[in-house]
Amino acid sequence: MRADAALTRMTTPDLAGDGVYLRALARADEALYVQVHASPEAMRHVGDPLDVVTARSRFSRAIELAAAADTTYRMWTVVVPGEEAGIGISLLMMAGPCAEIGIMLLPAWQRRGIGRRVLGAMVEYGFDRLGLPAIESRQRNGNMGWQRVMEQSGFKRIEGTPMPHEWLAWRRDRAMSVSVV
């Protein structure tokens, strides 16, 4: 294992969920990161797709943040059984006592229930292992798939947040008893 992968795994543990495996982002994941962030389909609810040079630069920064001793930024490669390569990227970013999460899958892997399963593994990690009181997420208005995932997973829409009108914010408090599975 390369030194950067070993450092990343120290701050970002691998996670397993219902038919998904999240492994700490490593240098070997650069092509996937660039592919996801340059894809108009994958980025349609996040922002404008990135050009390859910008995506590579952001990947380098993501690796630095993920490997830092400060554990406020954790990023994973999403893997499913039968696939050697990753199919997406997920992120947990601390924001005070809470965290914000995000999941981006390659277009061929969207609308298969994978996002919900990745979310379940991340929520379990955030609540059970990190002891977070709440987890939040945001999406561009119109992302009906993510809206369904949020609702099915016990997240509630945060009304009146100081965000641009094209964004929706979601929150799930630890005290909620709704299962994510």
N, C-alpha and C positions, 0 to 999 in steps of 0.2 A: 504494500500500500504506500502510495506516495505521501510525502510529509503534509502537503496541503489537504489531502483527503483525510489523513489521520487527525489533523487539527480540526477540520470541519466536523468530524464525527464526535469529537470531544464535546463540542457545544451543541450539536444537532444530532440527537440519536435517531437511528432508523426506527420507523414505525410500521406496524402491520395492521391492516384493517380487513374488512370483509372483501376478500378478493383483490386487495391492492397492497402494494408495498411501497413505502416512502423511504428512500435512502438519501442521506445527506448529499446535497449538491457538491459535485467535484469537478475539477478541470476537464475531465473526460466528457462532461455534459454540455460543453460549449456549443456544439452543433445543434443539439436539441433546443437549448436556450435561444439561440439565434433563430432557429426555424419557427419556434412559437412566437417570438416577439416580432418577426418580420411578416408573419401571416396575417393578411387582412381579416380572414375568417376568425382566427383565434383572438385577434385584438379588437374585434368589432364592438365589444362591450367594455373595453378598457381604455382605449385611446387609439391614436393613429399608429399604424404599423411602423416599426423602426427600420431604417436602412441597416445593412449588414455591419457597417463600420460602427455605428452607434450601438447596435445590439451587442457587438463584441466588447465594446468599451464598458457597457453596463454589466455585462457578464463578469468582466474582470473585477469590477467594483463589488458585485454581488458575492463573488468568491472571497474577496477581502473581508467583507462584512460577515459572511457566514463563518469564516475561520477565526474571527476576532474573539478574544477572551470575553468581551462584553457580549452577553447572550441575548441581546434585544432583537436580533435579526436571525431567523432560522429559515432555511430554504431547502426544499426536497425535490428530488426527481421522482415522478410518479411512474411506477412499474406495475404491470399486470402479469399474471401467470401466462407463460407461453410466449412472452415477448422479451427478447434480450435487451432491446433499446428502451429507453424511457419514452413515455407517451405524453408527458406534461410536466409542469412545474407547479409547486405549491409553496406558499410562504406564510410565515407567522412573524409578525412584527409587533414587538411590545410598544404599547402606548400608555405610559403610566402603569397603573395596576392591571390594566386590561390589555388585550392584544387584538390586532386586526389580522384577518386571514384573507388569502386570495388563492385561487386555483385557476390555472390556465392549461387546457388540454389541446393537443393537436386536433384539428377539425375532424379527422377520421375517427377520433375517440370520443367525440362529444355526443350527447343524447343517448348514452348507453348506461346511465346510472353510476358511472365511475366517479363523477364529481361528488355525488352524495356520499359515496363510500370513503373517498379521500377526506371529505369534510368530517365524517364520523371519526376517523382516526385522529384528525387534528384536534377536534373538540375534546375527545377523550384525553389526549395528551395535555392539552391546555388546562382542563379542569382537574384531572386526576394526578398528573405528574408535576405540573407547574403551579397548581392551586390558584389559577386565575379566577377572579370573581365574575368576569364577563368576557365574551368574545364578540367581536364585531366584524362586519364585512360591508362592503359597498359595491354597488354595481351601477352601470348606466341604465337609465330608464329604458324599458323595452326588452330587457333580457329575461324573458318569461321562464326560461329553463332554470336560471339561477334563482329567480323568485320562488318557483315551486320547490326547489331544493331547500331554500331558506325556511319556507313555511313548513315543509314536511319534517324539518330537522329542529323545530321548536324555536327558531329565531323569530323575533318580532320586528316589524318595521319601525324605525325610529322616525317619528314625525317631527317636523320643525327643526331639523338639524341645519346648521349654517353651511350648507353645501350648495353648489350650483343646482339649478332645477332639473338638470338632466341626470342627476345622480340620486340613487336611493341608498339609505343606510339601514343596516340590520343589526340586531343585538340579541344575544342569548345570554341570560344570567345563569350562573352556576346553580342557583337554587331551583331552577326549573326542572321538573321531573320528566319532561318529554325526552324519549330516547332518540338518538340520532340515526339509528339503524333502520 
